[in-house]
Amino acid sequence: MDKSIEPKNITRYANNLNELADANVVRRAVTHNGILKSAADYEANAAMDPIFSVDVSSQHVANQKQSGRCWVFAALNTMRTQVENNFNVPKDFELSQTFTFFWDKFEKSNYFLNNIINTADQPLDSRKVNFLLTTPQQDGGQWDMLCALIEKYGIVPKSAMPETYNSNMSSEINAALNTQLRHDAVILRKLVNDGQSEEIINAKRDDMMNEIYRMLVFAFGVPVDKFNFEYRDADKNYHIDKDLTPKDFFKKYINLDLEEYVSIINSPTADKPFNKTYTVEMLGNVVGGRDVKHFNLPIERLKELTIKQLQAGETVWFGSDVSMDSDRKAGILDTDLYHIDDLMHTDNSLTKAERLDYGESAMNHAMVITGVDLVDGQPTKWKVENSWGDKVGEKGYFVMSDEWFSQFVYQIVINKKYLSPEEREQQTEEPKELAPWDPMGTLA
C-alpha cells in the first residue's frame, strides 16, 4: 500500500530527534568530519598489530594503479612466490600483469561476441541481453578465468612485457573496447536475425576480432611470444635463460598444476546449499577453456583450509568485499573499525546471507592471504598482501580481523589435497548454473 509523507510525520520525526541528548554533538561531528571519521573506533587498531604466528611471505607489494586487475595481481603474486622460493630472484621481482591483461581482454571480447550471437533471438530489453550490453567487457575476473588464460597463453616476467599507460589506467581502453563491441553487437544481431549463414557470421566475427587485436596492441604493445629471461638473483649472481616461450616459462619457473587448485566459496544463502558446486551463466573469458566453478562450504571450513595451506608454506588467493569496514591508509580490515549504527542511533545489522540477497555486499576485490595469527589454535587475525602499492598499510600489507574474514570473505583458492575425501568427491559433481547476475558471479 502506497503512503505519502505528511507534515505531521515530519514534525514527529523532528521531535524525536530533539529528544536525543547527543543529537547536536553528533550533528556537529558528522557535518564537520564525515560519517566514517566520526564513527571510527581507533581503539580497534591496537588489536590489529601486524605480527603473525604463521607468516609465509613478505615479498614486495605490487601496484595495480588505476585499473581493476586485482584478480590478476593476486594470482600472479601467489605464483611469483614460487619463483622467489625456487630461483632466489629479488623481492621486487614481478610477473607481467600486462601480458595476462592483454589476452584476457582479447578473450573476453570474443566471449562477448559469442554471447551476442547466442542471444540474438532475444529482444534487446531481455534481461540477459541488457546484462551483456551494460558491460561488454571489464577489468575484473575470477580464478578459473586466470587459469584458462595461463593454460592457453602461459606467463612471462614483467621485464618481457612491462606496464603501459593503458594497463596502469584502463578506463580509456575499456571505453574504446566497449563502444566497439556494442557496435559489433548491432551488426551480429542483424546478421543472425536476417538469417545469414554461419559462415558469413563467423567471417564477420573474425574481422571484428582482428580489429580488437589491433586496438589491444596499440594500448598494451605486442604480446611477447619468445624472450630471454635475464636477471640477477638476490645474491647478485647473473642468470640468463634464452628463447623461452610463455608456456616454457610457466612450466620451468612456476610449474603449478592448476587443475589441483579449486575455488571454494562461502555463500550462506538459502538458494545455495553447502557442499554443492555452482557455475554462473555467461561468466568466463576463454571460449572452450576452463569453466568457472565454485564449491560452497561453511565459513569455518574456509578458514581451516586456508590455515592448512599457509602452514604448508603456500599463500592463498581470496576474494572479498574490501569496501566494507576498511581503512585503506592504515591497512586494516575489521568489523570493529566503525560504529555507524551507534553514531546514528540506528540498527543496520544484516546477516551475511541478507547482505548478499539484498545487494548490500558482494565480492569486489581479490588479494592474497600470506599469514595468520593463531592463539590456542584459533585464528585471531590474518596477514593480507594487497596490490595497491607500498604506501598504504604496512608497506602494502593489510591486517584482517577474523570476524571480518567471517563476514566479508566470499572465496578462497585451495589445493584439492587439503579437502577431505568426501569434499573432493563433492567438488567433482556437476555444478548448478546460476543466473548471470547472481552475487557469486561478481568479478574481483
C-alpha positions in Angstrom: 0.0 0.0 0.0 1.4 3.4 -1.0 1.6 6.1 1.6 2.8 9.7 1.2 4.8 11.6 3.8 2.6 14.1 5.6 3.7 17.2 7.6 2.6 15.6 10.8 5.1 12.8 10.2 8.0 15.2 9.7 7.0 17.1 12.9 7.1 13.8 14.8 10.5 12.9 13.3 11.9 16.3 14.3 10.6 16.0 17.8 12.1 12.5 18.2 15.4 13.9 17.1 15.3 16.7 19.6 14.7 14.2 22.4 18.2 12.7 21.8 20.6 14.2 24.3 23.6 13.9 22.0 21.9 15.0 18.7 23.7 18.3 18.4 27.0 16.7 19.2 26.6 14.0 16.6 25.4 16.6 14.0 28.4 18.8 14.6 30.8 15.9 14.4 29.3 14.4 11.2 28.8 17.6 9.3 32.5 18.6 10.0 34.3 15.2 9.8 32.1 13.0 7.8 30.4 9.7 8.8 33.4 7.3 8.9 35.8 9.6 10.9 33.0 10.3 13.3 32.2 6.6 13.7 35.8 5.3 13.8 36.8 3.3 16.8 40.6 3.9 17.0 41.0 1.5 19.9 40.3 -1.3 17.4 43.6 -0.5 15.7 45.5 -1.7 18.7 44.4 -5.3 18.2 45.4 -5.3 14.6 49.2 -5.1 15.1 51.0 -6.8 12.1 52.5 -9.8 14.0 51.6 -13.3 13.0 52.5 -16.7 14.2 52.4 -18.1 10.7 54.0 -15.8 8.2 54.6 -17.2 4.7 55.6 -14.3 2.5 56.9 -10.7 2.8 57.6 -10.0 -0.9 57.5 -6.5 -2.3 53.9 -5.4 -2.8 52.9 -4.6 -6.4 50.6 -1.8 -7.5 47.6 -2.2 -9.9 47.2 1.6 -10.0 44.1 2.9 -11.8 42.9 -0.5 -13.1 40.6 -3.3 -12.0 43.3 -6.0 -12.3 43.3 -7.1 -8.6 42.4 -10.7 -9.5 45.4 -10.9 -11.9 47.8 -9.3 -9.5 46.6 -11.6 -6.6 47.0 -14.7 -8.7 50.4 -13.7 -10.1 51.5 -12.7 -6.6 50.8 -16.2 -5.4 52.8 -17.6 -8.3 55.8 -15.3 -8.1 56.3 -16.6 -4.6 57.2 -19.9 -6.2 59.8 -18.2 -8.4 61.3 -16.4 -5.4 61.5 -19.6 -3.3 62.9 -21.8 -6.1 65.2 -19.4 -8.0 66.2 -16.7 -5.5 65.0 -13.8 -7.6 65.0 -10.4 -5.9 62.0 -9.5 -3.7 60.8 -6.9 -6.2 60.5 -9.5 -9.0 57.1 -9.5 -10.7 55.3 -11.4 -13.3 53.8 -9.5 -16.2 50.3 -8.4 -15.4 50.1 -6.6 -18.8 50.7 -9.9 -20.7 47.8 -11.6 -18.9 45.6 -8.4 -19.2 46.1 -8.3 -22.9 45.0 -11.8 -23.5 42.1 -11.5 -21.0 40.6 -8.5 -22.9 41.1 -10.3 -26.2 39.4 -13.4 -25.0 36.6 -11.5 -23.2 35.8 -9.7 -26.4 35.4 -13.0 -28.3 33.4 -14.4 -25.4 31.1 -11.4 -25.6 30.6 -11.7 -29.3 29.7 -15.3 -28.9 27.1 -14.5 -26.3 25.7 -11.8 -28.5 25.2 -14.3 -31.3 23.7 -16.9 -28.9 21.2 -14.4 -27.6 20.4 -12.7 -30.9 16.9 -14.3 -30.9 16.0 -12.5 -27.7 14.7 -8.9 -27.6 17.0 -6.0 -26.7 15.1 -5.4 -23.5 15.5 -9.0 -22.3 17.4 -9.2 -19.0 20.2 -11.3 -20.5 20.8 -9.1 -23.5 20.7 -6.0 -21.3 23.2 -7.6 -18.9 25.6 -8.3 -21.8 25.3 -4.8 -23.3 25.7 -3.0 -20.0 29.3 -4.0 -19.7 30.6 -6.0 -22.8 34.0 -6.5 -21.0 35.7 -5.2 -17.9 38.9 -5.5 -16.0 37.6 -7.9 -13.3 37.9 -11.7 -13.3 37.8 -15.0 -11.5 40.5 -17.5 -10.6 39.3 -20.1 -13.1 39.4 -17.4 -15.8 43.1 -16.8 -14.9 43.8 -20.5 -15.2 42.1 -20.6 -18.6 44.4 -17.8 -19.8 47.6 -19.4 -18.4 46.7 -22.8 -19.9 46.3 -21.2 -23.3 49.0 -18.5 -23.3 51.4 -19.1 -20.4 53.0 -16.4 -18.3 56.0 -14.1 -18.7 58.1 -12.0 -16.3 57.3 -8.3 -16.1 60.6 -7.5 -17.9 59.4 -9.3 -21.0 56.2 -7.2 -21.2 56.1 -4.2 -18.9 53.3 -1.8 -17.9 51.9 0.8 -20.2 49.8 3.9 -19.7 46.7 1.8 -20.5 47.5 -1.1 -18.3 48.0 1.3 -15.4 45.0 3.4 -16.2 42.5 1.2 -18.0 39.4 3.5 -18.3 40.2 4.8 -21.8 40.8 1.4 -23.4 37.8 0.0 -21.6 35.6 2.7 -23.0 37.0 2.3 -26.5 36.6 -1.5 -26.4 33.1 -1.4 -25.1 32.0 1.1 -27.7 33.5 -1.1 -30.4 31.9 -4.2 -29.0 28.4 -2.6 -28.9 28.9 -1.5 -32.5 29.8 -5.1 -33.4 26.8 -6.4 -31.5 24.4 -4.3 -33.7 25.9 -5.9 -36.8 26.0 -9.5 -35.5 22.4 -9.4 -34.2 21.2 -8.1 -37.5 23.1 -10.9 -39.4 21.6 -13.6 -37.2 18.1 -12.2 -37.4 18.4 -11.7 -41.2 19.1 -15.5 -41.5 22.6 -15.2 -42.7 24.7 -18.4 -42.9 27.0 -19.4 -40.1 30.0 -19.0 -42.5 29.1 -15.3 -43.1 28.6 -14.6 -39.4 31.9 -16.3 -38.4 33.8 -14.4 -41.1 32.3 -11.1 -39.8 33.2 -12.0 -36.2 36.7 -12.8 -37.3 37.0 -9.3 -38.9 35.8 -7.9 -35.6 38.4 -9.8 -33.6 41.1 -8.6 -36.0 40.1 -5.0 -35.0 40.1 -5.8 -31.3 43.6 -7.3 -31.6 44.8 -4.2 -33.2 43.3 -2.0 -30.6 44.9 -4.0 -27.8 48.3 -3.9 -29.4 48.1 -0.1 -29.7 47.2 0.0 -26.0 49.4 -2.6 -24.5 52.1 -3.5 -27.1 52.6 -6.7 -29.0 52.2 -9.7 -26.7 55.6 -11.4 -26.5 55.9 -15.0 -27.9 59.6 -15.6 -27.2 62.0 -13.8 -24.9 65.2 -14.1 -22.8 64.8 -14.2 -19.0 67.7 -12.2 -17.7 68.2 -11.3 -14.0 70.5 -11.0 -11.0 69.4 -13.1 -8.1 69.2 -11.9 -4.5 72.9 -12.7 -4.1 73.8 -10.6 -7.2 74.6 -13.6 -9.4 73.8 -13.2 -13.1 71.4 -15.5 -14.9 70.1 -15.7 -18.4 67.6 -18.2 -19.9 67.3 -17.7 -23.7 64.4 -18.2 -26.2 61.7 -19.1 -23.7 58.1 -19.2 -24.7 55.4 -18.0 -22.2 54.4 -21.7 -21.7 58.1 -22.7 -21.2 58.5 -20.0 -18.6 55.4 -21.1 -16.7 56.4 -24.8 -16.7 60.1 -24.2 -15.7 59.7 -21.4 -13.2 56.3 -21.8 -11.7 55.2 -25.3 -12.5 51.9 -25.4 -10.7 49.3 -28.0 -11.6 46.4 -25.6 -11.9 43.9 -28.4 -12.1 44.7 -29.1 -8.5 43.5 -25.7 -7.4 39.8 -25.1 -6.9 37.5 -22.2 -5.9 35.8 -22.5 -2.5 33.1 -20.0 -1.8 31.1 -19.1 1.3 27.6 -18.1 0.2 25.2 -18.9 3.1 22.1 -18.0 1.2 19.0 -20.3 1.0 19.4 -20.9 -2.7 22.9 -22.4 -2.4 23.2 -25.4 0.0 26.6 -26.1 1.3 28.8 -29.0 -0.1 27.4 -28.3 -3.6 29.0 -26.9 -6.7 27.9 -23.9 -8.8 28.8 -22.1 -12.0 27.5 -18.9 -13.5 25.8 -18.5 -16.9 27.7 -16.3 -19.3 30.7 -15.9 -16.9 34.1 -16.5 -18.4 36.7 -15.4 -20.9 38.3 -18.2 -23.0 35.7 -19.9 -25.2 36.2 -23.7 -24.8 38.6 -23.1 -21.8 38.2 -23.8 -18.1 34.8 -23.0 -16.8 34.2 -21.0 -13.6 33.2 -23.5 -10.9 32.6 -22.8 -7.2 32.3 -25.3 -4.3 30.2 -23.8 -1.4 31.4 -24.6 2.2 30.7 -23.0 5.6 33.0 -20.1 6.5 34.8 -22.0 9.3 35.8 -24.6 6.8 37.3 -21.9 4.6 39.4 -20.8 7.5 40.5 -24.3 8.2 41.6 -24.9 4.6 43.4 -21.5 4.5 45.3 -22.3 7.6 46.3 -25.7 6.2 47.7 -24.2 3.0 49.5 -21.4 4.9 51.1 -23.9 7.3 52.4 -25.8 4.3 54.2 -22.7 3.2 51.8 -21.6 0.4 49.8 -18.4 0.2 46.1 -18.2 -0.6 44.2 -16.2 -3.3 41.0 -14.9 -1.9 38.0 -12.6 -2.9 36.2 -10.3 -0.6 34.2 -7.1 -0.3 37.0 -4.6 0.5 34.6 -1.7 0.6 33.3 -2.8 4.0 34.8 -1.8 7.3 38.2 -1.0 5.8 40.8 1.7 6.4 42.9 1.8 3.3 45.6 4.1 4.7 46.1 2.1 7.9 45.7 -1.2 6.1 43.1 -2.6 8.4 40.0 -4.7 7.7 38.0 -5.0 10.8 34.3 -5.1 11.7 35.0 -3.1 14.8 36.6 -0.3 12.8 33.4 1.9 12.5 30.2 2.0 14.6 27.9 3.9 12.3 24.8 2.4 14.0 25.9 3.7 17.4 26.6 7.1 15.8 23.3 7.4 14.0 21.2 5.7 16.7 20.1 3.1 14.1 20.1 -0.7 13.8 21.8 -1.5 10.5 22.6 -5.1 11.2 22.3 -7.7 8.4 23.5 -11.3 8.2 26.0 -12.3 5.6 23.2 -14.0 3.6 21.0 -10.9 3.8 23.8 -8.7 2.6 24.1 -11.0 -0.5 20.4 -11.4 -1.1 19.6 -7.6 -0.8 22.6 -6.2 -2.7 24.4 -4.8 0.3 27.6 -6.7 -0.4 29.4 -8.8 -3.0 32.9 -9.8 -3.9 34.7 -6.8 -5.4 38.4 -7.3 -4.7 41.0 -10.1 -4.8 44.1 -10.2 -2.6 46.5 -12.8 -1.1 46.5 -14.2 2.5 50.1 -14.7 3.4 49.9 -15.3 7.2 47.7 -15.9 10.2 48.0 -15.3 14.0 46.9 -18.4 15.9 46.1 -18.3 19.6 45.4 -21.7 21.2 45.0 -23.0 17.6 42.3 -20.4 16.6 42.8 -17.6 14.2 42.6 -14.0 15.5 43.9 -12.0 12.6 45.2 -12.6 9.1 48.1 -11.1 7.0 47.0 -9.8 3.6 49.1 -8.9 0.6 47.2 -6.2 -1.3 48.0 -4.8 -4.8 47.8 -1.0 -4.0 51.5 -0.4 -3.7 53.6 0.0 -0.6 52.3 3.4 0.5 49.3 2.0 2.3 49.1 -0.4 5.3 52.4 -1.9 6.4 54.4 -1.5 3.2 51.4 -2.6 1.3 50.3 -5.4 3.7 46.9 -5.3 5.5 45.7 -6.8 8.7 42.3 -8.6 8.5 40.4 -9.5 11.7 39.0 -12.9 12.0 35.4 -11.6 12.2 36.0 -9.6 9.0 37.0 -12.9 7.3 33.7 -14.4 8.5 31.6 -11.5 7.2 33.2 -10.3 4.0 35.4 -13.1 2.6 33.5 -14.9 -0.1 36.1 -17.0 -1.9 39.4 -18.8 -1.5 41.5 -20.9 -3.8 42.8 -24.1 -2.3 44.8 -27.1 -3.4 42.4 -30.1 -3.5 44.7 -32.1 -1.4 43.6 -30.2 1.7 39.9 -31.2 1.2 38.5 -34.2 2.9 37.9 -37.3 0.7 34.2 -36.6 0.9 34.7 -32.9 -0.1 36.9 -33.9 -3.0 34.2 -36.2 -4.3 31.5 -33.5 -3.8 33.7 -30.9 -5.6 33.7 -33.1 -8.8 29.9 -33.0 -9.1 28.2 -31.3 -12.0 27.6 -27.7 -10.9 24.2 -25.9 -10.7 24.1 -23.0 -13.1 23.3 -19.6 -11.5 21.9 -16.6 -13.3 24.5 -14.1 -14.8 23.6 -11.5 -12.2 24.0 -13.8 -9.2 26.2 -12.3 -6.4 28.6 -15.3 -6.9 29.1 -14.1 -10.4 30.6 -10.8 -9.5 34.2 -10.3 -10.6 37.1 -9.4 -8.4 
